[in-house]
């Protein structure tokens, strides 16, 4: 047998075999279909509002093949605002439909949303199915408890508060409840020379109305030290996550810390009628505040979400409470904001009626009880308010 010294000495057929064995194949690879989808899930409209996102949401992609066998893939947990993004693995089989299986973890409510055939087809690209209505009420839709009676809508809350103001009874207990809709940012602590310096307003025990300049290095060093301590205390105070609050809740929080001025009821009545939030004559403070609550007892959740009525009342409460902060109301928080605003109007009425001294406390977690006797702690803002004796 002859042994060739090099491939060039081999016959043409042999050389071809050698060459084809070293050249990669150019046959195209078949790309299997995937489902890459996103959307946002809302509860069905009701007294709680029309744009309440489904939180604690589980999303599964379910494929049903031609043999009617279902396969789950691409499971994800939704965001706190109801948004989700799910992507399946490549699908190696033929299928007749694809569902999104949506499930609220706490309640167990489940809903199948058909996407193939339907809104989207299998694609290597990204698909957005838009807004999906989850056909259930929120798991915990109680808006408030007034003297331990549950209330689910703003109109009933306003009517209940009017009745109490008209009664001889002076003692009242109110709990306002709302889900977390996100977390407020914490206060960072950095190096003293990187933090904004607080101007000196006190020297040797003497307080000045206007800040005085710090001229000496000792002044600068001492103020930086105090500034760092303030920031560190703030950071320690807000070490745990705290929720975003609605505009009216923010004002309630300020009142909880600083108290409510004695002349708050009179200023509020004057502002509400001066700005046309309530028409007619105010009468005395209690009568004017009752009329304000009666106006809101007629306002539907749609009016609160889409109009300026709620924003105008919260602005009036700010002015009467001598507070100022920028706010943007959103449809999602309309019921919560109206509940807090109506409660502040009621507290003003209670102060004007019998010199009540409201007590306000915030708690960012709430224990829910179930029929079987079990309890569960959830991320709910609970504002506990008492007034009267």
Secondary structure by P-SEA (a helix, b strand, c coil): cccccccccccaaaaaaaaaaacccccbbbbbbbbbbcbbbbcccccccccccccbbbbbbbbbccccbbbbcbbbbbcccccccccccccccccccccbbbbcccccbbbbbbccccccccccbbbbbccccccccccccccccccccccccaaaaaaaaaaaaaccccbbbbbbbbcccccccccccccccccccccccccccccccbbbbbccaaaaaaaaaaaaaaaaaaaaaaccccccccaaaaaaaaaaacccccaaaaaaaaaaaaacccccccccaaaaaaaaaaaaaacccccccccaaaaaaaaaaaaaacbbbbbbbcccaaaaaaaaaaaaaaaaaaaaacccbbbbbbbcbbbbbccccbbbbcbbbbbbbbbcc
